[in-house]
Amino acid sequence: MTVIGFHASHEQVHPLQLLEAVRQAEQVGFTAAMCSDHFSPWSERQGHSGFAWSWLGAALQATDLPFGVVNAPGQRYHPAIIGQAMATLTAMYPGRFWAALGTGEASNEHITGAVWPRKDVRNERLRECVDVLRGLFAGEEVSHDGLVTVDRAKLWTRPEVPPPLIAAAVSAKTAAWAAEWSDGLATVLQPKEALQGVIEAYRGAGGTGPLVLQVHLSYAEDDEQALQIAHDQWRTNVFDPPVCWDLDHIALFDEIGEKVAPEDLHGPVLVSSDPARHAAWIDELAALGFDEVYLHHVGQEQAEFLDVFGDKVLPQLDVTRKLAA
């Protein structure tokens, strides 16, 4: 039994329209949701980037769904500040919020003017942030001097049960590293062999908790239109690390995206006009061992996707409701 959730892409959709979309997602049968947390979109064509934390409060109030967010503490977000945000949401909506923590991308983090560190340094910084967050959620007064600095921070409003902090990992190496500190693992669509390697690395290193997968897909009434949507909206997102981590401006993504042909979107995005094919793809991915699968239609128009998937895809899947965290 797998939770099938809706992914809300702040980079592509105005936050008010995204709120309507998540309401619709609940109505058509999705049982959970998650969202991105960006300062910048991946392309001029996407054209949005609402503040995830304002939106999450509204979305949790507007629905009964549990929500997750992908977050990178340490540079754009001071861990004490983001810890306060997490604690407040969890205190208001117990059991309905989780965060997937990663090391971030330069395109979002460069805005502070700080140097963008090497990946190993970013990992170390994230690990320090996790310890700060755990201490704050435990009610401690936290001081820390390292890659992040915290001076006598204490959360005065805390939830009875802290939110799960799961690891956002693309590679097997990062998944194994994160097993020691995380409450679960979130990753993104890759070839099945790569996904199996990520799962095995995490579990093999002692990682526990749910396995979460974000799936990019494109649906339209015909295959050509579905591919056109994917190419228009997501061609700047097909690059493997470290390119996607280290490019620091939207203009650079648009420049390299010009070299991506439409057919290159097959693989990074599940492209089809056939709901049954999408259902089969999702079922195969869930069978790898994922507890939660979040579907991201890469088009900016979400209503048709939600209607069709609610009517023709979700009924073909063994959908379950996500338990409270």
Phi, psi and omega per residue, in radians:
M1 nan 2.203 -3.035
T2 -2.167 2.363 3.000
V3 -1.259 2.230 3.057
I4 -1.925 1.987 -3.051
G5 -1.987 2.943 3.114
F6 -1.828 2.293 3.073
H7 -1.721 2.191 3.140
A8 -1.722 2.040 -3.051
S9 -1.701 1.764 -3.125
H10 -1.147 -0.380 -3.116
E11 -1.263 -0.300 -2.964
Q12 -2.034 -0.356 -2.955
V13 -2.293 2.371 3.068
H14 -0.979 2.430 -3.049
P15 -1.029 -0.551 3.105
L16 -1.194 -0.739 3.082
Q17 -1.173 -0.594 3.128
L18 -1.186 -0.582 3.073
L19 -1.147 -0.726 3.072
E20 -1.107 -0.664 -3.134
A21 -1.125 -0.721 -3.107
V22 -1.260 -0.541 3.002
R23 -1.091 -0.778 3.129
Q24 -1.128 -0.684 3.123
A25 -1.010 -0.752 3.103
E26 -1.122 -0.729 -3.098
Q27 -1.121 -0.613 -3.080
V28 -1.542 -0.087 3.004
G29 2.157 -0.047 3.023
F30 -1.175 2.480 -3.020
T31 -1.931 0.098 3.114
A32 -2.861 2.962 3.114
A33 -2.618 2.771 3.012
M34 -2.554 2.891 3.135
C35 -2.515 2.850 3.053
S36 -1.456 3.001 3.133
D37 -2.521 1.491 -3.037
H38 -2.077 2.664 2.922
F39 -1.644 -0.467 -3.081
S40 -2.308 2.521 2.991
P41 -1.283 3.091 3.137
W42 -1.574 -0.164 -3.073
S43 -2.786 2.624 3.022
E44 -0.998 -0.581 -3.094
R45 -1.175 -0.476 3.119
Q46 -1.262 -0.880 2.830
G47 1.335 0.224 3.114
H48 -2.441 2.904 2.956
S49 -3.082 1.248 3.129
G50 -1.199 2.801 -3.113
F51 -1.391 1.976 -2.995
A52 -1.021 -0.631 -2.982
W53 -1.312 -0.565 2.996
S54 -1.129 -0.803 -3.084
W55 -1.136 -0.672 -3.109
L56 -1.052 -0.703 3.102
G57 -1.056 -0.750 3.130
A58 -1.181 -0.713 -3.096
A59 -1.200 -0.683 3.093
L60 -1.132 -0.625 3.107
Q61 -1.281 -0.617 -3.038
A62 -1.381 -0.291 -3.104
T63 -2.351 3.071 3.002
D64 -1.861 0.208 -3.083
L65 -1.341 2.599 2.880
P66 -1.355 2.605 -3.062
F67 -2.268 2.502 2.952
G68 -2.129 2.872 3.098
V69 -2.531 2.514 3.051
V70 -1.619 2.173 -3.010
N71 -2.381 2.606 3.126
A72 -2.169 1.550 3.125
P73 -1.302 2.658 3.023
G74 2.195 -0.511 -3.131
Q75 -2.236 -1.250 3.077
R76 -1.157 -0.587 3.132
Y77 -2.021 2.129 2.969
H78 -1.218 2.390 -3.052
P79 -1.068 -0.545 3.117
A80 -1.198 -0.657 -3.139
I81 -1.209 -0.807 -3.120
I82 -1.245 -0.509 3.032
G83 -1.109 -0.688 3.080
Q84 -1.105 -0.733 3.114
A85 -1.088 -0.806 3.124
M86 -1.084 -0.763 -3.108
A87 -1.125 -0.698 -3.121
T88 -1.154 -0.803 3.108
L89 -1.056 -0.719 -3.106
T90 -1.245 -0.600 3.080
A91 -1.151 -0.640 -3.138
M92 -1.366 -0.585 -3.070
Y93 -2.282 1.280 -3.029
P94 -1.002 2.365 3.059
G95 1.319 0.073 -3.028
R96 -1.994 0.146 -3.074
F97 -2.348 2.424 3.014
W98 -2.505 2.793 3.114
A99 -2.262 2.380 3.010
A100 -1.773 2.062 -3.026
L101 -1.750 2.281 3.089
G102 -2.356 -3.073 -3.083
T103 -1.626 -0.064 2.966
G104 1.501 3.140 3.101
E105 -2.249 2.519 -3.109
A106 -1.040 -0.525 -3.102
S107 -1.066 -0.483 3.080
N108 -1.664 -0.681 -2.951
E109 -1.453 -0.354 -3.054
H110 -1.129 -0.306 -3.017
I111 -1.084 -0.404 3.136
T112 -1.309 -0.253 -3.096
G113 1.482 -0.067 3.110
A114 -1.330 2.740 3.105
V115 -1.140 2.424 3.066
W116 -1.440 1.977 -3.007
P117 -1.328 2.911 2.989
R118 -1.088 2.817 -3.110
K119 -1.076 -0.698 -3.129
D120 -1.145 -0.625 3.095
V121 -1.223 -0.679 3.102
R122 -1.112 -0.675 3.070
N123 -1.064 -0.795 -3.130
E124 -1.113 -0.698 3.111
R125 -1.113 -0.759 3.110
L126 -1.060 -0.716 -3.138
R127 -1.086 -0.688 3.074
E128 -1.104 -0.725 3.139
C129 -1.092 -0.681 3.108
V130 -1.047 -0.785 3.114
D131 -1.089 -0.688 3.091
V132 -1.083 -0.822 -3.129
L133 -1.081 -0.777 3.135
R134 -1.064 -0.736 3.128
G135 -1.118 -0.742 3.115
L136 -1.106 -0.762 -3.133
F137 -1.158 -0.441 3.109
A138 -1.423 -0.052 3.122
G139 1.550 0.181 -3.123
E140 -1.384 2.704 2.883
E141 -1.518 2.057 -2.954
V142 -1.871 2.218 2.917
S143 -2.164 2.474 -3.086
H144 -2.683 2.361 3.062
D145 -2.194 1.966 -3.121
G146 -2.975 -2.359 3.063
L147 -1.241 -0.368 2.908
V148 -2.149 2.631 -3.130
T149 -2.068 2.270 3.116
V150 -2.315 2.319 -3.113
D151 -2.116 1.837 3.001
R152 0.877 0.884 3.130
A153 -1.551 2.390 3.108
K154 -2.510 2.343 3.083
L155 -1.575 2.097 -3.112
W156 -1.556 -0.390 3.011
T157 -1.986 1.960 -3.085
R158 -2.272 2.631 3.035
P159 -1.335 2.747 3.079
E160 -1.122 -0.669 3.092
V161 -2.092 2.145 -3.092
P162 -1.184 2.752 3.123
P163 -1.241 2.550 3.029
P164 -1.089 2.386 3.049
L165 -1.940 1.785 -3.126
I166 -1.773 2.891 -3.072
A167 -1.683 2.359 2.988
A168 -1.654 2.036 -3.049
A169 -2.462 2.394 3.076
V170 -1.754 -0.671 -3.049
S171 -1.764 2.770 3.064
A172 -1.109 -0.614 -3.139
K173 -1.087 -0.816 3.132
T174 -1.174 -0.660 3.121
A175 -1.058 -0.765 3.124
A176 -1.143 -0.710 3.112
W177 -1.075 -0.665 -3.060
A178 -1.374 -0.238 -3.038
A179 -1.028 -0.541 -3.051
E180 -1.226 -0.514 -2.996
W181 -2.015 -0.184 -2.937
S182 -1.738 2.770 3.095
D183 -1.708 0.233 -3.109
G184 2.800 -3.109 -3.072
L185 -2.386 2.329 3.032
A186 -2.089 2.360 3.091
T187 -2.457 -3.131 -3.060
V188 -2.117 2.882 -3.108
L189 -0.973 2.237 3.074
Q190 -2.541 3.026 2.987
P191 -0.958 2.592 -3.027
K192 -1.001 -0.635 -3.136
E193 -1.120 -0.678 3.117
A194 -1.173 -0.715 3.113
L195 -1.112 -0.715 3.089
Q196 -1.080 -0.665 3.114
G197 -1.137 -0.676 3.101
V198 -1.125 -0.799 3.139
I199 -1.083 -0.831 -3.100
E200 -1.110 -0.682 3.128
A201 -1.131 -0.743 -3.122
Y202 -1.178 -0.895 3.141
R203 -1.154 -0.663 -3.130
G204 -1.133 -0.465 3.111
A205 -1.581 0.149 3.104
G206 1.646 0.163 -3.124
G207 -1.175 2.382 3.134
T208 -2.140 3.109 3.114
G209 1.592 3.124 -3.049
P210 -1.228 2.647 3.012
L211 -1.814 2.168 -3.002
V212 -2.084 2.350 3.136
L213 -2.203 2.293 3.007
Q214 -1.769 2.205 -3.071
V215 -2.016 2.135 3.026
H216 -1.530 2.289 3.131
L217 -2.513 2.827 3.077
S218 -2.355 2.154 3.121
Y219 -2.117 2.460 2.986
A220 -2.732 3.130 -3.064
E221 -1.226 -0.404 3.050
D222 -2.433 2.768 -3.044
D223 -1.073 -0.673 -3.115
E224 -1.103 -0.743 3.124
Q225 -1.183 -0.685 3.112
A226 -1.069 -0.704 3.129
L227 -1.228 -0.655 3.118
Q228 -1.088 -0.723 3.105
I229 -1.082 -0.804 -3.134
A230 -1.073 -0.758 -3.111
H231 -1.183 -0.701 -3.133
D232 -1.152 -0.766 -2.971
Q233 -1.677 -0.436 -2.921
W234 -2.207 0.153 -3.102
R235 -1.225 -0.329 3.076
T236 -1.456 0.049 -3.069
N237 -2.015 0.297 -3.062
V238 -1.744 0.105 -3.035
F239 -1.616 2.355 3.133
D240 -1.310 2.775 2.981
P241 -1.033 2.583 0.124
P242 -1.571 0.043 -3.090
V243 -1.008 -0.879 -3.084
C244 -1.182 -0.393 3.100
W245 -1.398 -0.654 -2.844
D246 -1.786 -0.345 3.034
L247 -1.165 2.360 -2.947
D248 -2.003 0.201 -3.128
H249 -2.644 2.569 -3.107
I250 -1.031 -0.588 -3.129
A251 -1.112 -0.584 3.122
L252 -1.218 -0.703 3.089
F253 -1.126 -0.741 3.118
D254 -1.125 -0.605 3.138
E255 -1.152 -0.872 -3.118
I256 -1.266 -0.427 3.099
G257 -1.145 -0.410 3.122
E258 -1.141 -0.321 -3.140
K259 -1.557 -0.010 -3.081
V260 -1.649 2.147 3.115
A261 -1.477 2.727 3.135
P262 -0.933 -0.729 -3.099
E263 -1.140 -0.340 3.102
D264 -1.194 -0.247 3.139
L265 -1.356 -0.344 3.065
H266 -1.186 2.168 -3.060
G267 2.029 -1.228 3.059
P268 -1.092 -0.472 3.119
V269 -2.249 2.395 3.034
L270 -1.450 1.920 -2.998
V271 -1.982 2.070 3.091
S272 -2.948 2.657 3.010
S273 -1.659 0.002 -3.055
D274 -1.739 1.909 3.124
P275 -1.010 -0.613 -3.137
A276 -1.129 -0.632 3.112
R277 -1.175 -0.727 3.076
H278 -1.062 -0.741 3.132
A279 -1.067 -0.725 3.134
A280 -1.143 -0.741 3.099
W281 -1.037 -0.845 -3.097
I282 -1.111 -0.701 3.133
D283 -1.098 -0.712 3.111
E284 -1.113 -0.711 3.141
L285 -1.191 -0.740 3.115
A286 -1.069 -0.621 -3.105
A287 -1.162 -0.276 3.074
L288 -1.200 -0.268 3.117
G289 2.151 0.179 -3.130
F290 -1.370 2.322 3.115
D291 -1.447 -0.514 -3.104
E292 -2.398 2.301 3.106
V293 -2.189 2.134 -3.098
Y294 -1.898 2.186 -3.041
L295 -1.703 2.212 3.124
H296 -2.062 1.815 2.991
H297 -1.327 2.098 -2.969
V298 -1.361 -0.046 3.037
G299 -1.359 2.759 3.127
Q300 -1.367 -0.474 3.085
E301 -1.505 2.066 -3.038
Q302 -1.788 -0.391 -2.957
A303 -1.087 -0.819 -3.119
E304 -1.116 -0.788 3.082
F305 -0.949 -0.836 -3.101
L306 -1.135 -0.747 3.121
D307 -1.071 -0.836 -3.091
V308 -1.157 -0.771 -3.109
F309 -1.220 -0.600 3.069
G310 -1.149 -0.608 -3.087
D311 -1.506 -0.633 -2.931
K312 -2.126 -0.247 -3.092
V313 -1.893 -0.954 -3.110
L314 -0.989 -0.677 3.116
P315 -1.107 -0.325 3.115
Q316 -1.525 -0.111 -3.078
L317 -1.920 2.725 3.122
D318 -1.531 1.363 -3.020
V319 -1.469 2.361 3.054
T320 -2.211 2.833 3.133
R321 -1.542 2.408 3.137
K322 -1.210 2.281 3.088
L323 -1.281 2.708 3.094
A324 -1.037 2.466 -3.139
A325 -1.152 nan nan
